[in-house]
Amino acid sequence: MSFRKRQNEASLQEDEMRDRAPRKPTLKRDAQLAACLLLVVFASVLVATGWEIWSARQRTLSEIDTHNRNLAQTLSTYAEGVLTQSSMLLLGMAERLEEEGVTPALLQRMQKLGSRQEQLLNQLDELRVVDADGRWLMSTKGAFPAGSSSADRSFFQLHRDSPSHDISIGPPIRSRSTGEWVLTVSRRFENKQGQFGGVIVVALGIKNFLGLFGEIDIGKQGVISVTTANGQLLVRYPFSEKNLGQDFSRSPNFLRYFSGLKSGTASFRSGIDGTERLYAFRSNDRYPIFTTVAQGKHEALGTWRRQALLTAGVVLSLLAAIAVIGWRLIQTIQLRVQAEASLMAARERLLEVNRQLGELAALDSLTGLANRRHFDETLEREARRAAREGTPLSLLLLDLDHFKGFNDNYGHVAGDECLKQVSRELKRITKRPGDLAARYGGEEMGIILPNTSLAGAMHVAEQLLQRIQDLGIDHQASPFGCVTGSVGVASLHGTQGLQKPLELIEAADQALYRAKAAGRNCAQC
């Protein structure tokens, strides 16, 4: 009996060992799979986060380039307008001098006319007439010392030696009348024998250009400049006398990025102060100048950098948490189910956060209405649906009347509160699930009305205008005495075929212009 008992016990031990033997490779394999999974998660999250940060940086740079290009175009148009006014003034006076001759009476009339022009052309510092020898004949600054001469000035020598009647834009010089830095716009005139009779020159005060440039927010490291087509600096903000008239025609940056191009963008380190900037430039179509707008690259990317650091911190924190969980998972396979449940819960929370962020990304932070991006997406989607189902689609564009005057009188805080109140009325009037009220831009708002005819849309527009007027928001700068709006209404029908949403927007925008032309506080279609 004792032998048989020992035999049974040995058999039981062998069976137990056979049962345990397969578990060790299984546990090891599970640990290896868990380690591989952690590596994949780490690599995926790091790659995805890196890609997102890099993409955000590219988007930021693209937005900065777009902003700088638009600003350069605007300033180029501004400079063109100033030069055009100067050219017209020079042309008119040259014709008088050539027809009537240089007489004291004519010079006196020209002095009075030039003085009046200073009120219309703020940049005008002085208007001067010099004879064929460079002697001063007339100045809008009044009397001048006898023997005053401009014979040594480059603009005089250019017109004296060239028969061209085109205007010339000269480099910055100090005015001998006022002592201020000025730009010269000059033109030759001829005597009655067709010979060189002298030069008419308009002096434009550089400080007036700098005053405008200083009002533009381009950051502490930003630069705005106006340069001739051959690379000579005319005006630069921030102002420094040592930079005036500097010649960049041989500069590597000028030759590489600016020479021969009409417009463009670039990023390089400034040859003046060594600051790396993001540049946008625009060459003028009428005059041989180009305007440059630049922002400090480090400064311009500040917002992106802070967001990138925040994102990286959150992701690294998340990866650290996953690492701890993974380590415990490898050490204690018994807690695998609980760990997986925790990861699923974290995933659900992350999805919920992403969903909430998606909702916030579609809203305008001030008014609570849909933002422009959501508006564009919805309009395109509804246009396709209207074409597919053969139903009408209407669009309302609302613009608050004289809203700039409202902001000027009551301040931007009151203006924001006004927008909020009007936005609440837009929300109340868009009751159907498919309707969408959005902030289109500034004080302009839009309402998308699917499956709504033009007559129905006009009815909604009239109700909206009445509700806005019923708010009774005081507006002394408006002839109506309170805040009102103008509405443009447009509609298309699916039977017309798939329409581009831009066509519907343009139609509503034209209707909005008609509403404004009709006296405002009305709706037009």
C-alpha positions as CSV (number, residue, x, y, z in Angstrom):
1,M,0.0,0.0,0.0
2,S,2.8,2.4,0.8
3,F,4.4,1.8,-2.6
4,R,1.2,2.3,-4.5
5,K,0.5,5.5,-2.6
6,R,3.9,6.9,-3.5
7,Q,3.3,5.9,-7.2
8,N,0.0,7.8,-7.2
9,E,1.6,10.9,-5.7
10,A,4.3,10.9,-8.4
11,S,1.7,10.5,-11.1
12,L,-0.2,13.5,-9.8
13,Q,3.0,15.6,-9.7
14,E,3.8,14.8,-13.3
15,D,0.3,15.8,-14.4
16,E,0.6,19.1,-12.5
17,M,3.9,19.8,-14.2
18,R,2.4,19.1,-17.6
19,D,-0.4,21.5,-16.8
20,R,2.0,24.2,-15.8
21,A,4.6,23.8,-18.6
22,P,2.6,25.5,-21.4
23,R,1.9,28.6,-19.2
24,K,5.4,29.9,-19.0
25,P,5.8,30.4,-22.8
26,T,2.3,31.9,-22.9
27,L,3.1,34.4,-20.2
28,K,6.4,35.3,-21.9
29,R,4.7,35.7,-25.2
30,D,2.1,38.0,-23.7
31,A,4.8,40.1,-22.1
32,Q,6.6,40.4,-25.4
33,L,3.4,41.3,-27.2
34,A,2.7,43.9,-24.5
35,A,6.2,45.4,-24.9
36,C,5.7,45.5,-28.7
37,L,2.4,47.2,-28.3
38,L,3.9,49.8,-26.0
39,L,6.7,50.5,-28.5
40,V,4.1,50.9,-31.3
41,V,2.0,53.2,-29.2
42,F,5.0,55.3,-28.2
43,A,6.2,55.5,-31.8
44,S,2.7,56.3,-33.2
45,V,2.0,59.0,-30.7
46,L,5.4,60.6,-31.1
47,V,5.2,60.5,-34.9
48,A,1.6,61.8,-34.9
49,T,2.4,64.5,-32.4
50,G,5.5,65.6,-34.3
51,W,3.6,65.7,-37.5
52,E,0.8,67.7,-36.0
53,I,3.3,70.2,-34.4
54,W,5.2,70.5,-37.7
55,S,1.9,70.9,-39.7
56,A,0.7,73.6,-37.2
57,R,4.0,75.4,-37.8
58,Q,3.6,75.3,-41.5
59,R,0.1,76.6,-41.2
60,T,1.2,79.4,-39.0
61,L,4.0,80.4,-41.4
62,S,1.5,80.2,-44.3
63,E,-0.9,82.5,-42.4
64,I,1.9,84.9,-41.6
65,D,3.0,85.0,-45.3
66,T,-0.6,85.6,-46.4
67,H,-1.0,88.5,-43.8
68,N,2.3,90.0,-44.8
69,R,1.5,89.8,-48.6
70,N,-1.9,91.5,-48.0
71,L,-0.3,94.2,-45.9
72,A,2.4,94.7,-48.5
73,Q,-0.2,95.1,-51.2
74,T,-2.2,97.6,-49.2
75,L,0.9,99.7,-48.4
76,S,2.0,99.5,-52.0
77,T,-1.4,100.9,-53.1
78,Y,-1.1,103.6,-50.4
79,A,2.3,104.6,-51.7
80,E,1.0,104.5,-55.3
81,G,-1.8,106.9,-54.4
82,V,0.6,109.4,-52.8
83,L,2.9,109.3,-55.8
84,T,-0.1,109.6,-58.2
85,Q,-1.4,112.7,-56.4
86,S,2.1,114.2,-56.5
87,S,2.4,113.3,-60.2
88,M,-0.9,115.0,-61.0
89,L,0.1,118.1,-59.1
90,L,3.4,118.2,-60.9
91,L,1.8,117.7,-64.3
92,G,-0.7,120.5,-63.8
93,M,1.9,123.0,-62.6
94,A,4.3,122.1,-65.4
95,E,1.6,122.7,-68.0
96,R,1.0,126.2,-66.5
97,L,4.7,127.1,-66.5
98,E,5.2,125.9,-70.1
99,E,2.1,127.7,-71.4
100,E,2.2,131.0,-69.4
101,G,6.0,131.2,-68.8
102,V,7.7,131.8,-65.4
103,T,6.1,135.0,-64.2
104,P,5.8,136.4,-60.7
105,A,2.0,136.3,-60.9
106,L,2.0,132.6,-61.9
107,L,4.5,131.7,-59.2
108,Q,2.3,133.4,-56.6
109,R,-0.8,131.5,-57.8
110,M,1.2,128.3,-57.8
111,Q,2.3,129.0,-54.2
112,K,-1.3,129.4,-53.1
113,L,-2.4,126.3,-54.9
114,G,0.5,124.3,-53.4
115,S,-0.4,125.5,-49.9
116,R,-4.0,124.4,-50.5
117,Q,-2.7,121.0,-51.7
118,E,-1.0,120.4,-48.3
119,Q,-4.5,120.0,-46.8
120,L,-5.4,117.3,-49.4
121,L,-2.0,115.5,-49.5
122,N,-0.9,115.1,-45.9
123,Q,2.5,113.8,-46.9
124,L,3.3,117.0,-48.8
125,D,6.1,118.8,-47.0
126,E,6.9,121.4,-49.6
127,L,6.4,122.3,-53.3
128,R,9.2,124.1,-55.0
129,V,10.1,125.5,-58.4
130,V,13.7,125.9,-59.5
131,D,14.9,127.5,-62.7
132,A,17.3,126.1,-65.3
133,D,20.3,127.0,-63.2
134,G,18.9,125.4,-60.1
135,R,17.9,128.7,-58.3
136,W,14.8,128.7,-56.3
137,L,11.9,130.5,-57.8
138,M,9.0,129.5,-55.5
139,S,8.4,127.5,-52.3
140,T,5.1,126.8,-50.5
141,K,7.1,127.5,-47.3
142,G,7.1,131.1,-48.2
143,A,10.1,133.4,-48.4
144,F,13.6,131.9,-48.7
145,P,17.1,133.3,-48.6
146,A,18.4,134.9,-51.8
147,G,20.7,132.6,-53.8
148,S,19.0,129.4,-52.5
149,S,19.9,126.7,-55.1
150,S,19.2,123.0,-55.8
151,A,21.8,122.7,-58.5
152,D,23.7,120.1,-56.5
153,R,20.7,117.9,-55.9
154,S,20.5,114.7,-57.9
155,F,16.9,115.3,-59.0
156,F,17.9,118.6,-60.6
157,Q,20.9,117.1,-62.4
158,L,18.8,114.2,-63.7
159,H,16.2,116.4,-65.3
160,R,18.8,118.8,-66.6
161,D,20.6,116.1,-68.4
162,S,17.6,114.0,-69.5
163,P,14.9,115.2,-71.9
164,S,12.3,112.8,-70.4
165,H,9.2,114.3,-68.9
166,D,8.6,111.3,-66.6
167,I,8.6,111.9,-62.9
168,S,11.6,111.0,-60.9
169,I,11.5,109.5,-57.3
170,G,14.7,110.7,-55.5
171,P,16.5,109.3,-52.5
172,P,15.9,110.6,-49.0
173,I,17.4,114.0,-48.4
174,R,17.2,116.7,-45.7
175,S,15.0,119.6,-46.8
176,R,16.9,122.9,-46.9
177,S,13.7,124.7,-45.9
178,T,12.5,122.7,-42.9
179,G,15.5,120.5,-42.0
180,E,13.2,117.4,-42.2
181,W,14.0,114.2,-44.1
182,V,12.0,114.1,-47.3
183,L,11.5,112.1,-50.5
184,T,11.5,114.1,-53.7
185,V,9.1,113.5,-56.6
186,S,10.2,115.8,-59.4
187,R,9.4,116.7,-63.1
188,R,11.2,118.9,-65.6
189,F,9.4,121.7,-67.5
190,E,10.5,123.5,-70.6
191,N,10.5,127.1,-71.7
192,K,8.6,128.4,-74.7
193,Q,11.6,127.6,-76.9
194,G,11.3,123.9,-75.9
195,Q,14.5,124.1,-73.9
196,F,15.1,123.0,-70.3
197,G,13.3,125.5,-68.1
198,G,13.8,124.1,-64.7
199,V,12.3,121.5,-62.3
200,I,9.2,121.3,-60.2
201,V,9.7,119.2,-57.1
202,V,7.3,117.8,-54.5
203,A,9.0,117.0,-51.1
204,L,7.1,114.3,-49.2
205,G,7.8,114.2,-45.5
206,I,9.2,110.8,-44.4
207,K,7.8,111.3,-40.9
208,N,4.3,111.1,-42.4
209,F,5.0,107.7,-43.8
210,L,6.5,106.6,-40.5
211,G,3.5,107.8,-38.7
212,L,1.3,105.5,-40.7
213,F,3.7,102.5,-40.5
214,G,3.9,103.0,-36.8
215,E,0.2,102.4,-36.4
216,I,0.5,98.9,-37.9
217,D,1.1,96.0,-35.5
218,I,4.0,94.0,-36.9
219,G,5.5,93.2,-33.5
220,K,8.7,94.5,-31.9
221,Q,11.0,92.9,-34.4
222,G,8.8,93.9,-37.5
223,V,10.0,96.1,-40.3
224,I,8.2,98.0,-43.1
225,S,10.1,99.6,-45.9
226,V,9.7,101.2,-49.3
227,T,12.6,100.7,-51.7
228,T,13.3,101.7,-55.3
229,A,13.3,98.9,-57.9
230,N,17.1,99.1,-58.1
231,G,17.4,98.5,-54.3
232,Q,17.8,102.0,-52.8
233,L,16.1,102.3,-49.4
234,L,13.6,105.2,-49.3
235,V,11.7,104.7,-46.0
236,R,12.2,102.2,-43.3
237,Y,10.2,101.6,-40.1
238,P,11.6,101.6,-37.4
239,F,13.4,104.8,-38.4
240,S,17.1,105.2,-38.4
241,E,18.9,108.0,-40.2
242,K,21.9,105.8,-41.0
243,N,19.8,103.5,-43.1
244,L,18.2,106.2,-45.2
245,G,19.2,105.9,-48.9
246,Q,21.2,102.8,-48.3
247,D,21.9,100.8,-51.5
248,F,21.0,97.1,-51.4
249,S,21.4,96.5,-55.1
250,R,24.5,94.3,-54.5
251,S,23.1,92.7,-51.3
252,P,23.0,88.9,-51.6
253,N,19.5,88.9,-50.0
254,F,18.3,91.5,-52.6
255,L,19.7,89.6,-55.5
256,R,18.4,86.2,-54.3
257,Y,14.9,87.1,-53.2
258,F,13.8,90.5,-54.6
259,S,15.6,91.3,-57.8
260,G,13.3,91.0,-60.9
261,L,10.3,89.6,-59.0
262,K,6.9,91.2,-58.9
263,S,5.9,89.8,-55.5
264,G,6.8,87.0,-53.2
265,T,7.8,85.9,-49.7
266,A,11.1,84.9,-48.1
267,S,12.8,84.1,-44.8
268,F,16.3,85.2,-44.1
269,R,18.5,87.1,-41.7
270,S,18.5,90.9,-42.1
271,G,21.8,92.4,-43.4
272,I,21.0,95.6,-41.3
273,D,20.5,94.3,-37.8
274,G,21.0,90.5,-38.1
275,T,17.4,89.6,-37.1
276,E,15.8,86.7,-38.9
277,R,12.5,87.7,-40.4
278,L,9.6,86.5,-42.5
279,Y,9.4,88.9,-45.5
280,A,6.7,89.7,-48.0
281,F,7.2,92.2,-50.8
282,R,5.2,93.7,-53.6
283,S,6.5,95.6,-56.6
284,N,4.3,98.5,-57.7
285,D,2.8,98.2,-61.2
286,R,3.0,102.0,-61.9
287,Y,6.1,103.2,-60.2
288,P,9.6,101.8,-59.8
289,I,9.2,101.0,-56.1
290,F,8.4,98.0,-54.0
291,T,7.0,97.7,-50.5
292,T,8.3,95.1,-48.0
293,V,6.6,93.9,-44.8
294,A,8.5,91.7,-42.4
295,Q,7.9,90.1,-39.0
296,G,10.5,88.7,-36.7
297,K,10.4,84.9,-37.2
298,H,11.0,84.1,-33.6
299,E,8.4,86.6,-32.4
300,A,5.9,85.6,-35.1
301,L,6.2,81.9,-34.1
302,G,5.8,82.7,-30.4
303,T,2.1,81.6,-30.2
304,W,2.8,78.4,-32.1
305,R,5.8,77.7,-29.9
306,R,3.8,78.0,-26.7
307,Q,1.1,75.8,-28.1
308,A,3.7,73.2,-29.3
309,L,5.3,73.1,-25.8
310,L,1.9,72.6,-24.2
311,T,1.0,69.9,-26.7
312,A,4.4,68.2,-26.2
313,G,4.0,68.4,-22.4
314,V,0.5,66.8,-22.5
315,V,1.6,64.1,-24.9
316,L,4.7,63.3,-22.8
317,S,2.7,63.2,-19.7
318,L,0.3,60.8,-21.4
319,L,3.2,58.6,-22.7
320,A,4.7,58.6,-19.1
321,A,1.4,57.3,-17.8
322,I,1.2,54.7,-20.5
323,A,4.8,53.6,-19.7
324,V,3.9,53.1,-16.1
325,I,0.8,51.2,-17.0
326,G,2.8,49.1,-19.5
327,W,5.5,48.3,-17.0
328,R,3.0,47.1,-14.5
329,L,1.3,45.2,-17.2
330,I,4.5,43.4,-18.1
331,Q,5.3,42.7,-14.5
332,T,1.9,41.5,-13.5
333,I,0.0,39.9,-16.4
334,Q,-2.7,39.0,-13.9
335,L,-3.9,42.7,-14.1
336,R,-4.1,42.6,-17.8
337,V,-7.9,42.9,-18.0
338,Q,-8.0,45.8,-15.5
339,A,-5.2,47.6,-17.4
340,E,-7.0,47.2,-20.7
341,A,-10.2,48.5,-19.1
342,S,-8.2,51.6,-17.9
343,L,-6.8,52.2,-21.4
344,M,-10.3,51.9,-22.9
345,A,-11.6,54.4,-20.4
346,A,-8.7,56.8,-21.2
347,R,-9.5,56.3,-24.9
348,E,-13.1,57.1,-24.4
349,R,-12.2,60.2,-22.4
350,L,-9.8,61.3,-25.1
351,L,-12.5,60.8,-27.8
352,E,-15.0,62.8,-25.7
353,V,-12.5,65.6,-25.3
354,N,-11.8,65.5,-29.0
355,R,-15.5,65.7,-29.7
356,Q,-15.9,68.7,-27.4
357,L,-12.9,70.3,-29.0
358,G,-14.5,69.7,-32.4
359,E,-17.7,71.4,-31.3
360,L,-15.7,74.4,-29.9
361,A,-13.7,74.6,-33.1
362,A,-16.9,75.1,-35.0
363,L,-18.1,78.0,-32.9
364,D,-17.3,81.7,-32.8
365,S,-15.9,82.5,-29.3
366,L,-17.6,85.9,-29.1
367,T,-21.1,85.4,-30.4
368,G,-21.6,81.6,-29.9
369,L,-22.6,81.3,-33.5
370,A,-21.0,79.0,-36.0
371,N,-17.7,80.3,-37.2
372,R,-16.7,81.0,-40.8
373,R,-15.1,77.6,-41.4
374,H,-18.3,75.7,-40.2
375,F,-20.4,78.1,-42.3
376,D,-18.4,77.3,-45.5
377,E,-18.6,73.6,-44.9
378,T,-22.3,73.6,-44.2
379,L,-23.1,75.8,-47.2
380,E,-21.2,73.5,-49.5
381,R,-22.8,70.4,-48.1
382,E,-26.3,71.9,-48.3
383,A,-25.7,73.0,-51.9
384,R,-24.9,69.4,-52.9
385,R,-28.0,68.2,-51.1
386,A,-30.2,70.8,-52.8
387,A,-28.8,69.7,-56.2
388,R,-29.3,66.0,-55.3
389,E,-32.8,66.3,-53.9
390,G,-34.1,69.1,-56.1
391,T,-34.9,71.4,-53.2
392,P,-34.4,75.1,-52.7
393,L,-31.5,76.6,-50.7
394,S,-31.5,80.2,-49.4
395,L,-28.9,82.4,-47.8
396,L,-29.2,85.5,-45.7
397,L,-26.2,87.9,-45.2
398,L,-26.8,90.5,-42.4
399,D,-24.6,93.5,-41.9
400,L,-25.2,95.9,-38.9
401,D,-25.7,99.5,-40.1
402,H,-23.1,102.1,-39.3
403,F,-21.4,99.7,-36.9
404,K,-18.1,101.4,-37.1
405,G,-19.7,104.6,-35.8
406,F,-21.2,102.5,-33.0
407,N,-17.8,101.3,-31.9
408,D,-16.3,104.8,-32.2
409,N,-19.1,106.2,-30.0
410,Y,-19.6,103.5,-27.4
411,G,-16.3,101.5,-27.5
412,H,-15.5,98.0,-28.6
413,V,-16.8,96.4,-25.3
414,A,-20.2,97.8,-26.0
415,G,-19.8,96.7,-29.7
416,D,-19.1,93.2,-28.6
417,E,-22.1,93.2,-26.3
418,C,-24.2,94.4,-29.2
419,L,-23.0,91.6,-31.4
420,K,-23.9,89.1,-28.7
421,Q,-27.5,90.4,-28.4
422,V,-28.0,90.3,-32.2
423,S,-26.5,86.8,-32.3
424,R,-29.0,85.6,-29.7
425,E,-31.8,86.8,-32.1
426,L,-30.2,84.9,-34.9
427,K,-30.2,81.7,-32.8
428,R,-33.9,82.2,-31.9
429,I,-35.0,82.7,-35.4
430,T,-33.2,79.6,-36.8
431,K,-35.4,77.0,-35.1
432,R,-35.3,74.2,-37.7
433,P,-32.6,71.5,-37.2
434,G,-31.1,72.2,-40.6
435,D,-30.8,76.0,-40.3
436,L,-27.4,77.5,-39.4
437,A,-26.6,80.9,-38.1
438,A,-22.9,81.9,-38.4
439,R,-20.6,84.8,-37.9
440,Y,-19.4,85.5,-41.4
441,G,-16.9,88.2,-40.5
442,G,-16.7,91.3,-38.3
443,E,-20.3,92.6,-37.8
444,E,-21.5,90.5,-40.8
445,M,-23.5,87.4,-40.1
446,G,-25.1,84.7,-42.3
447,I,-28.0,82.3,-42.1
448,I,-28.2,79.2,-44.2
449,L,-31.8,78.0,-44.8
450,P,-32.1,74.6,-46.5
451,N,-35.3,73.7,-48.2
452,T,-36.5,77.3,-48.1
453,S,-37.7,79.4,-51.0
454,L,-36.9,83.0,-51.7
455,A,-40.2,84.2,-50.4
456,G,-39.7,82.2,-47.1
457,A,-36.2,83.6,-46.8
458,M,-37.4,87.1,-47.3
459,H,-40.0,86.5,-44.5
460,V,-37.2,85.3,-42.2
461,A,-35.1,88.4,-43.1
462,E,-38.0,90.8,-42.3
463,Q,-38.6,89.1,-39.0
464,L,-34.9,89.3,-38.1
465,L,-34.7,93.0,-38.9
466,Q,-37.7,93.7,-36.8
467,R,-36.3,91.7,-33.9
468,I,-33.0,93.6,-34.1
469,Q,-34.8,96.9,-34.1
470,D,-37.0,95.7,-31.2
471,L,-33.8,95.3,-29.1
472,G,-33.7,99.0,-28.9
473,I,-30.0,99.3,-28.6
474,D,-29.1,103.0,-28.6
475,H,-27.0,104.1,-31.7
476,Q,-26.7,107.9,-31.9
477,A,-24.4,107.6,-35.0
478,S,-27.2,106.0,-36.9
479,P,-30.0,108.0,-38.6
480,F,-32.4,105.4,-37.1
481,G,-31.4,106.2,-33.5
482,C,-30.9,102.5,-32.7
483,V,-29.0,99.5,-34.0
484,T,-30.4,98.2,-37.3
485,G,-29.3,95.9,-40.0
486,S,-29.3,95.4,-43.7
487,V,-30.0,91.9,-45.2
488,G,-29.1,90.5,-48.6
489,V,-31.2,87.4,-49.6
490,A,-30.4,84.9,-52.3
491,S,-31.8,81.5,-53.2
492,L,-31.2,78.7,-55.7
493,H,-33.2,75.6,-56.6
494,G,-31.8,72.2,-57.0
495,T,-33.4,71.9,-60.5
496,Q,-30.9,74.5,-61.6
497,G,-28.1,72.0,-61.2
498,L,-25.3,71.9,-58.7
499,Q,-24.3,75.4,-58.0
500,K,-21.1,76.7,-56.5
501,P,-21.7,78.0,-53.0
502,L,-19.6,81.0,-54.0
503,E,-22.2,82.0,-56.5
504,L,-24.9,82.0,-53.8
505,I,-22.7,84.0,-51.5
506,E,-22.0,86.6,-54.3
507,A,-25.7,86.9,-55.0
508,A,-26.5,87.5,-51.3
509,D,-23.6,89.9,-51.1
510,Q,-24.9,91.9,-54.1
511,A,-28.4,91.9,-52.5
512,L,-26.8,93.2,-49.3
513,Y,-25.2,96.1,-51.3
514,R,-28.6,96.9,-52.8
515,A,-30.1,96.9,-49.3
516,K,-27.5,99.4,-48.2
517,A,-28.0,101.5,-51.3
518,A,-31.8,101.5,-50.6
519,G,-31.2,103.3,-47.3
520,R,-30.3,100.4,-44.9
521,N,-32.6,98.8,-42.3
522,C,-34.2,96.7,-45.1
523,A,-33.9,93.4,-46.9
524,Q,-33.3,93.0,-50.6
525,C,-33.1,90.0,-52.8
